[in-house]
Amino acid sequence: MLRAGLVGVTGYTGMELSRILASHPSMRLTAATSRQDAGRRLDAVYPFLQGLPGADVILMEPDVNVLAESCDVVFLAVPHGVAMEIGAALYDAGVKVVDLSADFRLRDADVYEAWYKPHTRKEHIARAVYGLPEIYGEQIRQARLVANPGCYPTASILGLYAALKNGVVRTDDIVIDAKSGTTGAGRKAVVTSLFCEVADSFRPYNIGGKHRHTPEIEQELSVAAGTPVTVSFNPHLLPISRGILATIYTKLVDPLSQADVQALYEDFWKDCPWVRVMPAGKLPETRNVRGTMFCDVAVTVDERVGRLIVTSAIDNLCRGASGQAVANANLMFGLPVETGLNFAPLVP
């Protein structure tokens, strides 16, 4: 049984990781950290875990030496800037690390610093593998440090990758209109995330090229296209707890029919069961991916204006964060990627 550590257990991604690891057949949570709840049992913080494996873990202050001695892999569910120090120290101690922050996602340290803050562990950036299993599975199997993708980037990249890889859309005319449930904003109490501020409303935020996921999306889409890609990324807040729906507007290079693009996408993703290409005429819904690793993708050709519209839906906490982190850990230890992750959607 692989021993897993979790740094930052009390956020939503830490909560979801605890849920997933409680039923994992080959990986068990053996150490978890929380400064505010140190000394308490995990099931005292999360009563839904009572009676499940890992529920009796006693939360502790973050301690790299203790984690290195007691864990085979450590998941970092802590803020940007914090993860880079802990992650580098654990890596240097010989522990495999999956970082759910943005600290090792961007391959260019200058780009990271332009969007986030000074990077104090630049030497470790080149050692990290971007953790999108469908694209980087072979590299992840050899990695000791994996940079888990962001939730918006996961939905956006999986939605666009086939079109850009095959060169059927322009690289300078892409608009990503994405909407996320409120768990994407984190668990910290802030006025804008209160129920009465979110319910019965719908609002954009950080639009016009201001959201920090923009360079991550452009980095990976540029790899797919083999040339620099720019996007207009515009997020919105949905009055739901979890889920992301992205509607992506592109311009076709040459005229293509609906059948052409449908066949292209179905062939591209045919060996990736978590990417479900919807039948022609069907569109994704967040409820159909809730609590799962699925990314539902649909393609619609607007022949009148020469656009390809891609819609994609994921669960931001599972596929967009914690479940993807476990998938990466599975690969790092030679397990089938789907181990402990074949969930049916939580409906209704």
Secondary structure, 3 states (H helix, E strand, C coil): CEEEEEECCCCHHHHHHHHHHCCCCCEEEEEEECCCCCCCEHHHHCHHHCCCCCCCCECECCCHHHHHHHCCEEEECCCCCCHHHHHHHHHHCCCEEEECCCCCCCCCHHHHHHHCCCCCCHHHHHHCEECCHHHHHHHHHHCCEEECCCHHHHHHHHHHHHHHHCCCECCCCEEEEEEECHHHHCCCCCHHHCHHHHCCCCEECCCCCCCCCHHHHHHHHHHHHCCCCCEEEEEEECCCCCCEEEEEEEEECCCCCHHHHHHHHHHHCCCCCCEEECCCCCCCCHHHCCCCCCEEEEEEEECCCCEEEEEEEECCCHHHHHHHHHHHHHHHCCCCCCCCCCCCCCCC
